[in-house]
């Protein structure tokens, strides 16, 4: 069962619930974050930059201009990525203390897989699926 952590707002490209990294960077760049959360937030974002690959593609298109097409892929963590999940929970705690509402969703049917490594899967949802 794959999992992801989401906000109660839709991503403009996919229509799916937005993941939490955008909110984390939004919080970091803003002025509303508490002083006690600023350094831990930056530390967690640095940890993810060092320990979670950024996929080269988020869509199934094989055409030359695939990078210009709307992003349709959704990132999911594998249940075996226990350290990543633990760090996500730390990140969620910071987001929630600063006013964000975060939920966990799971699936065993993510869609068409466009990227996979030891920790994550990126998949374009099957038609009609939004999670």
N, C-alpha and C positions, 0 to 999 in steps of 0.2 A: 504494500500500500504506500503510494507516494504521498507526500504532504507539502503544503505551502501555507504561508501565513499571509493574510490579506487584510486590506482596509475595506470599509463599507463604501467604496467609490469605484467607479469603472475606469479601466485604462482606455484612453482615447483610441488606440489602434485595435485592441482585441475585443473590447466590450466586456472582458472578464474583470473580476475584482482585482484591483491593483495590489501588487506586492508591496512589501514594506521597505525596500531599499530606497525608493523614491522619497518616501516619508522621512526616512532617516537622514538623507542628504538635505531635504527641505528643512528639517529641524536644525541640523548642524549649521546651515547657512542663515537661519533666522536669528532673531534676537530674543525669542521667547523661551529658549531652553534654559533650564536652571543651571547655575554655575557648577553645582555638584555633579550634574550629568554630562557636561560638555566633554571633559577628558575621557571618561569611560566610553562615550559614544564614538569619539574619534578613534580610540583604541580598538573598538569592535569593528569599525569600518576599515581600519588598516588591516586587521586580522583577516577580514573577508577578502580584501584586495589581494592579500598574499596567499590565501588558502582556498579560494573558490574561483575556478576559471570563469572568465567572461566568454561565453560562446561567440564564435565568429558569425553565426547566423541564427536567426529566429524565425525563419520561414522555410518552406519546402521548395521554393522556387529554385530552379537550376539555371535560369536565364542569366545572361551577362549582367544585367542590372539588378540582381536580386537584392542588393543592399539598399536600393532606392524604393523597393516595394514596402507596403505597410507591414510593420512587425506583427506577426500573428502568434508567435511562439510564446508559451507560458512555461516558466521555470518551476520545477518540482524538486524537492529534496528526496533522496532515497532514505528509507528507514535505517539503513546501515551507516549513514553519515551522522553518527551520534554526536561527535564533537561539534559539527556544524549546527545541528539542531540545538544543542545546548547554548551555543553562542547566539543563535537566533532568539532563543528565549531570553537571554540577557538583553539583547537589542529591543525585544518587545517590551520588557519591563521599563526600559528607558522611555520608549515611545508612549506607553500607557501613562507613565507618571507625568508626561508632558502633553496629555490631552488627546492622544490618538487611541482609537478603538481598533483592536486587532483580533481577528478570528483565525482559527486553524481549519483548513479544509483538506480532505484526503480523496484520493482516487486510485483505482487500479486500472483505469482506462483514460490515460492522459491525452491520447490522440496520436497524430503522426509524429514520430520522434525525429527531430532534426538535429539534435545534439545529445550526447550522453557521455558522462565520465564516471569516476568512482563515487561521486557525491551527488550528482544531479542528473536530471533529464529535462530537456527542453522539447516541448511538443506543441504542434498546432492542433487545437481541439478538433474533434470530428464535427462535421456540420451539425449545428443545433446545440452542441455542448458549449458552455461558457466558463466552466471551471477549469 
